[in-house]
Amino acid sequence: MIEADVAVVGGSFAGVSAAIMLARARRRVVILDEGQTRNRYAHASHGFLGMDGAAPEAIRAKGLSEVQAYPTARLVDGRVTAITGRAGAFVLEGAEEVRAARVILAYGQRDRLPDIPGLEECWGKTVAQCPYCHGYELADRTTGLLAWEAIPMHHSVHLSDWTDDLILLENGVEVTAEEAARLDRPGLRRQAGRVVRVHHAAGAIEAVELEGGARVGMRALYLVTWQEPASSLGEELGCEVVETPMGRHLRVDEHQRTTVRGVFAAGDLARPFPSATQAASTGNRAGAACHQDLLGILV
Ligand SMILES: Cc1cc2nc3c(=O)[nH]c(=O)nc-3n(C[C@H](O)[C@H](O)[C@H](O)COP(=O)(O)OP(=O)(O)OC[C@H]3O[C@@H](n4cnc5c(N)ncnc54)[C@H](O)[C@@H]3O)c2cc1C
């Protein structure tokens, strides 16, 4: 059994940033992490200060090695399976039992993709959600935009700075008259029909196949995923959840406090838009706030 002031669940952008604040405050902090970061499908991560284009695993490893250089910080590998207790006396179960006065949840979100054979193999390579993450590398290609439960109107305009050959794959979703008028612009064509398969070579998309067998060629594809917490630990503790059109995340206040006393949340788990930099920023805030909470000076 390990005793700590703070247990941090998740050892990536948010969790490591939180832990380093606590280690610098000379507090005993334990990071529990199973190493399945959200961006693990991509070869490179973009836009993170000083590490643009580095491999996601390299960024995580560097962060973990920096925080572990502090004598009061340690890492436990493996998945946390349960958290019980209350502020001042939490118990985390997993590879090792950890007892901590406070908990920071930084276990990220997972993306649910439509169930189309071949799509997952391309995810993070030539199939993407975020043009800031992937758009520069995938620019100037014939690019698909997959409708899934709704027509992605925001992306249909957003992508215009990366491609002038965009195909909206309607995929069985009805297009309203108002949407049709807004989609009617140079550089964008509409393709009716349900997408039944993605054809690719080692993750490099070549075409999508429509019901009936027709193929539409493309070399990049965007879609809006459904996002949900990567674990149910927060909800099991009673943390309130926010529902958005893109998915669910934990509710936090300006100090990254969840609605459960002594439990903080940071990173993608606590906001609707994925971003490594913003995950690190909210982790930093959670770490400092949690430390001040331990001292009883967080208002
Ligand atoms: C394909 C893809 C590419 C991306 N590219 C970029 C990019 O180029 N630039 C950018 O800014 N953003 C990018 N993102 C978004 C970026 O990945 C996230 O914003 C970022 O990883 C969020 O960091 P986080 O610390 O909140 O969560 P994560 O990085 O997802 O880390 C969460 C950690 O918690 C662990 N964990 C989960 N549950 C448990 C549990 N029960 N017990 C123990 N550990 C647990 C996970 O295994 C993981 O290690 C990309 C996302 C995707 C999907």
PDBQT file of the ligand as one rigid body, heavy atoms in Angstrom, charges set to zero:
ROOT
HETATM    1  C1  LIG A 301      -5.580  10.669 -33.357  1.00  0.00    +0.000 C 
HETATM    2  C2  LIG A 301      -5.405  11.857 -32.480  1.00  0.00    +0.000 A 
HETATM    3  C3  LIG A 301      -4.385  12.774 -32.744  1.00  0.00    +0.000 A 
HETATM    4  C4  LIG A 301      -4.236  13.891 -31.941  1.00  0.00    +0.000 A 
HETATM    5  N1  LIG A 301      -3.257  14.786 -32.262  1.00  0.00    +0.000 NA
HETATM    6  C5  LIG A 301      -3.110  15.897 -31.499  1.00  0.00    +0.000 A 
HETATM    7  C6  LIG A 301      -2.128  16.883 -31.832  1.00  0.00    +0.000 A 
HETATM    8  O1  LIG A 301      -1.392  16.747 -32.820  1.00  0.00    +0.000 OA
HETATM    9  N2  LIG A 301      -2.044  17.973 -31.037  1.00  0.00    +0.000 N 
HETATM   10  C7  LIG A 301      -2.859  18.179 -29.940  1.00  0.00    +0.000 A 
HETATM   11  O2  LIG A 301      -2.749  19.197 -29.253  1.00  0.00    +0.000 OA
HETATM   12  N3  LIG A 301      -3.778  17.248 -29.605  1.00  0.00    +0.000 NA
HETATM   13  C8  LIG A 301      -3.927  16.128 -30.350  1.00  0.00    +0.000 A 
HETATM   14  N4  LIG A 301      -4.882  15.205 -30.023  1.00  0.00    +0.000 N 
HETATM   15  C9  LIG A 301      -5.636  15.398 -28.768  1.00  0.00    +0.000 C 
HETATM   16  C10 LIG A 301      -4.759  14.904 -27.589  1.00  0.00    +0.000 C 
HETATM   17  O3  LIG A 301      -4.485  13.546 -27.770  1.00  0.00    +0.000 OA
HETATM   18  C11 LIG A 301      -5.485  15.092 -26.276  1.00  0.00    +0.000 C 
HETATM   19  O4  LIG A 301      -5.971  16.427 -26.164  1.00  0.00    +0.000 OA
HETATM   20  C12 LIG A 301      -4.535  14.797 -25.097  1.00  0.00    +0.000 C 
HETATM   21  O5  LIG A 301      -3.983  13.505 -25.214  1.00  0.00    +0.000 OA
HETATM   22  C13 LIG A 301      -5.303  14.940 -23.787  1.00  0.00    +0.000 C 
HETATM   23  O6  LIG A 301      -4.426  14.708 -22.733  1.00  0.00    +0.000 OA
HETATM   24  P1  LIG A 301      -4.959  14.107 -21.371  1.00  0.00    +0.000 P 
HETATM   25  O7  LIG A 301      -3.792  14.109 -20.459  1.00  0.00    +0.000 OA
HETATM   26  O8  LIG A 301      -6.193  14.810 -20.953  1.00  0.00    +0.000 OA
HETATM   27  O9  LIG A 301      -5.421  12.607 -21.730  1.00  0.00    +0.000 OA
HETATM   28  P2  LIG A 301      -4.634  11.405 -22.445  1.00  0.00    +0.000 P 
HETATM   29  O10 LIG A 301      -3.458  11.922 -23.199  1.00  0.00    +0.000 OA
HETATM   30  O11 LIG A 301      -5.648  10.653 -23.222  1.00  0.00    +0.000 OA
HETATM   31  O12 LIG A 301      -4.079  10.540 -21.246  1.00  0.00    +0.000 OA
HETATM   32  C14 LIG A 301      -4.926   9.871 -20.350  1.00  0.00    +0.000 C 
HETATM   33  C15 LIG A 301      -4.100   8.791 -19.655  1.00  0.00    +0.000 C 
HETATM   34  O13 LIG A 301      -4.898   8.207 -18.621  1.00  0.00    +0.000 OA
HETATM   35  C16 LIG A 301      -4.781   6.790 -18.689  1.00  0.00    +0.000 C 
HETATM   36  N5  LIG A 301      -5.952   6.146 -18.100  1.00  0.00    +0.000 N 
HETATM   37  C17 LIG A 301      -7.228   6.093 -18.530  1.00  0.00    +0.000 A 
HETATM   38  N6  LIG A 301      -8.027   5.411 -17.679  1.00  0.00    +0.000 NA
HETATM   39  C18 LIG A 301      -7.206   5.009 -16.689  1.00  0.00    +0.000 A 
HETATM   40  C19 LIG A 301      -7.420   4.249 -15.510  1.00  0.00    +0.000 A 
HETATM   41  N7  LIG A 301      -8.621   3.807 -15.158  1.00  0.00    +0.000 N 
HETATM   42  N8  LIG A 301      -6.337   3.974 -14.733  1.00  0.00    +0.000 NA
HETATM   43  C20 LIG A 301      -5.099   4.426 -15.040  1.00  0.00    +0.000 A 
HETATM   44  N9  LIG A 301      -4.847   5.169 -16.143  1.00  0.00    +0.000 NA
HETATM   45  C21 LIG A 301      -5.891   5.454 -16.945  1.00  0.00    +0.000 A 
HETATM   46  C22 LIG A 301      -4.656   6.524 -20.177  1.00  0.00    +0.000 C 
HETATM   47  O14 LIG A 301      -4.154   5.225 -20.396  1.00  0.00    +0.000 OA
HETATM   48  C23 LIG A 301      -3.721   7.651 -20.596  1.00  0.00    +0.000 C 
HETATM   49  O15 LIG A 301      -2.366   7.302 -20.418  1.00  0.00    +0.000 OA
HETATM   50  C24 LIG A 301      -5.086  14.088 -30.836  1.00  0.00    +0.000 A 
HETATM   51  C25 LIG A 301      -6.099  13.177 -30.549  1.00  0.00    +0.000 A 
HETATM   52  C26 LIG A 301      -6.274  12.073 -31.375  1.00  0.00    +0.000 A 
HETATM   53  C27 LIG A 301      -7.396  11.100 -31.084  1.00  0.00    +0.000 C 
ENDROOT
TORSDOF 0
